[in-house]
């Protein structure tokens, strides 16, 4: 009886439990429908909205990627129209390039130039703003209490005078080479000839390592408009006589093809590389009547009409100075590191040069800067000779004269010091390579100073390694503490750089 009673009790308990579960499930279902969460229409609408947002986000991301890919493709397209539309200085392209997401740049690319030089309209001269008047020091300073110091071509510029030259004024007088008695003279026949040159294509050969390369694709209009002036020293003139045919006109002018040879006598410097900076950077001083100039290095064969070059790089964008972007480097500290590795100048002096610039506030290039880079390809310079571009050239030369002759280091520094007052166009390197054909030097130039590894090597019997006519700032006391300056780390961006 007791077992039967227990069985009946368990059955009743289980039945009651099942009833409670059904009741709770029914209550939950009622609560769900009463709150609207189980409404099929609402559930369908909500799921559809989520899908719409998800699909829309995917489409938006794809559109952005498509726009970026089109931007990259147009910038590297061989179609001139698309290449001309591309803004190669855009922040997007710079950021993508810094992330390594842009394709490897072409060595050469089409230049968006006009088809006919005869269709080019020459604009009016760009008005001078600051400075309105620019003049140059003609006599050297007295140094160290001497009655009269030995005159140098670049002068004995002090650190104070250097600092003052960067302060822009309406009227300025600065060092700019050609100090009386410092060398760099031309004969009267050459002086007379260059006075009539308003449009100049200039080049130079020093120390006899090249012969002039004849330009090609030059229109008759440009042949009449431009003076093609090749500046040489006496050593190079003798070398050219032995390796090329020189024609002498009735005024005594010497010609090799289209090039008029202009000989510099009493060279300003002992170092041939520094002598080459005179016609390259101080073009406006050698040829003071020139309104426009195009400089190309002596080993280059120009293959684009110079009038089309001026239209493309100056007049179209209303620029007064144009230079190409360096192929490998954007920061002067990258360039300085490459110069030391490739033994292009004494390593400790390059370090000193860089420390001075870093101490004076020159920071490594970043996308936040206003230019595509701080380092140019200096073998081609395109200029309208306004007072501002002339001032820039003077200050640039003064840095080359005071410190090391590596002008690619000092270009960005001078641009940094002048700030927004000096505006220039830095064009793509692939266009730079499409302007000319590069020929090998007939012989390579080398100097003992390029192999120096420590300052101790300048002492004792090697004291002649010090240049006596330039680079004085490397040996004069600097008005600041450089001992604590640590140069920024450099990451090698290219095996060739």
Rosetta blueprint (number, residue, H / E / L):
1 X L
2 X H
3 X H
4 X H
5 X H
6 X H
7 X H
8 X H
9 X H
10 X H
11 X H
12 X H
13 X H
14 X H
15 X H
16 X H
17 X H
18 X H
19 X H
20 X H
21 X H
22 X H
23 X H
24 X H
25 X H
26 X H
27 X H
28 X H
29 X H
30 X H
31 X H
32 X H
33 X H
34 X H
35 X H
36 X L
37 X L
38 X L
39 X L
40 X H
41 X H
42 X H
43 X H
44 X H
45 X H
46 X H
47 X H
48 X H
49 X H
50 X H
51 X H
52 X H
53 X H
54 X H
55 X H
56 X H
57 X H
58 X H
59 X H
60 X H
61 X H
62 X H
63 X H
64 X H
65 X H
66 X H
67 X H
68 X H
69 X H
70 X H
71 X H
72 X H
73 X H
74 X H
75 X H
76 X L
77 X L
78 X L
79 X L
80 X H
81 X H
82 X H
83 X H
84 X H
85 X H
86 X L
87 X L
88 X L
89 X L
90 X L
91 X H
92 X H
93 X H
94 X H
95 X H
96 X H
97 X H
98 X H
99 X L
100 X L
101 X L
102 X L
103 X L
104 X L
105 X L
106 X L
107 X L
108 X L
109 X L
110 X L
111 X L
112 X L
113 X L
114 X L
115 X L
116 X L
117 X H
118 X H
119 X H
120 X L
121 X L
122 X L
123 X L
124 X L
125 X L
126 X L
127 X L
128 X L
129 X L
130 X L
131 X L
132 X L
133 X E
134 X E
135 X E
136 X E
137 X L
138 X L
139 X L
140 X L
141 X L
142 X L
143 X L
144 X L
145 X L
146 X L
147 X L
148 X L
149 X L
150 X L
151 X L
152 X L
153 X L
154 X L
155 X L
156 X L
157 X L
158 X L
159 X H
160 X H
161 X H
162 X H
163 X H
164 X H
165 X H
166 X L
167 X L
168 X L
169 X L
170 X L
171 X E
172 X E
173 X E
174 X E
175 X L
176 X L
177 X L
178 X L
179 X L
180 X L
181 X L
182 X L
183 X L
184 X L
185 X E
186 X L
187 X L
188 X H
189 X H
190 X H
191 X H
192 X H
193 X H
194 X H
195 X L
196 X L
197 X L
198 X L
199 X E
200 X E
201 X E
202 X E
203 X E
204 X E
205 X E
206 X L
207 X L
208 X L
209 X L
210 X L
211 X L
212 X L
213 X L
214 X L
215 X L
216 X L
217 X L
218 X L
219 X L
220 X H
221 X H
222 X H
223 X H
224 X H
225 X H
226 X E
227 X E
228 X E
229 X E
230 X E
231 X E
232 X E
233 X L
234 X H
235 X H
236 X H
237 X H
238 X H
239 X H
240 X H
241 X H
242 X H
243 X H
244 X L
245 X L
246 X L
247 X E
248 X E
249 X L
250 X L
251 X L
252 X L
253 X L
254 X E
255 X E
256 X E
257 X L
258 X L
259 X E
260 X E
261 X E
262 X E
263 X E
264 X L
265 X E
266 X L
267 X L
268 X L
269 X L
270 X L
271 X L
272 X H
273 X H
274 X H
275 X H
276 X H
277 X H
278 X H
279 X H
280 X H
281 X H
282 X L
283 X H
284 X H
285 X H
286 X H
287 X L
288 X L
289 X L
290 X L
291 X L
292 X E
293 X E
294 X E
295 X E
296 X E
297 X L
298 X L
299 X L
300 X E
301 X E
302 X E
303 X L
304 X L
305 X L
306 X H
307 X H
308 X H
309 X H
310 X H
311 X H
312 X H
313 X H
314 X H
315 X H
316 X L
317 X L
318 X L
319 X L
320 X L
321 X E
322 X E
323 X E
324 X E
325 X E
326 X L
327 X L
328 X L
329 X L
330 X L
331 X L
332 X H
333 X H
334 X H
335 X H
336 X H
337 X H
338 X H
339 X H
340 X H
341 X H
342 X L
343 X L
344 X L
345 X L
346 X L
347 X H
348 X H
349 X H
350 X H
351 X H
352 X H
353 X H
354 X H
355 X H
356 X H
357 X H
358 X H
359 X H
360 X L
361 X L
362 X L
363 X L
364 X L
365 X L
366 X L
367 X L
368 X L
369 X L
370 X L
371 X L
372 X L
373 X L
374 X L
375 X L
376 X E
377 X E
378 X E
379 X E
380 X E
381 X E
382 X E
383 X E
384 X E
385 X L
386 X L
387 X H
388 X H
389 X H
390 X H
391 X H
392 X H
393 X H
394 X H
395 X H
396 X H
397 X H
398 X H
399 X H
400 X H
401 X H
402 X H
403 X L
404 X L
405 X L
406 X L
407 X H
408 X H
409 X H
410 X H
411 X H
412 X H
413 X H
414 X H
415 X H
416 X H
417 X H
418 X H
419 X H
420 X H
421 X H
422 X L
423 X L
424 X L
425 X E
426 X E
427 X E
428 X L
429 X H
430 X H
431 X H
432 X H
433 X H
434 X L
435 X L
436 X E
437 X E
438 X E
439 X L
440 X L
441 X L
442 X L
443 X L
444 X L
445 X L
446 X L
447 X L
448 X H
449 X H
450 X H
451 X H
452 X L
453 X L
454 X L
455 X H
456 X H
457 X H
458 X H
459 X L
460 X H
461 X H
462 X H
463 X H
464 X H
465 X H
466 X L
467 X L
468 X L
469 X L
470 X L
471 X L
472 X H
473 X H
474 X H
475 X L
476 X L
477 X L
478 X L
479 X L
480 X L
481 X L
482 X L
483 X L
484 X L
485 X L
486 X L
487 X L
488 X L
489 X L
490 X L
491 X L
492 X L
493 X L
494 X L
495 X L
496 X L
497 X L
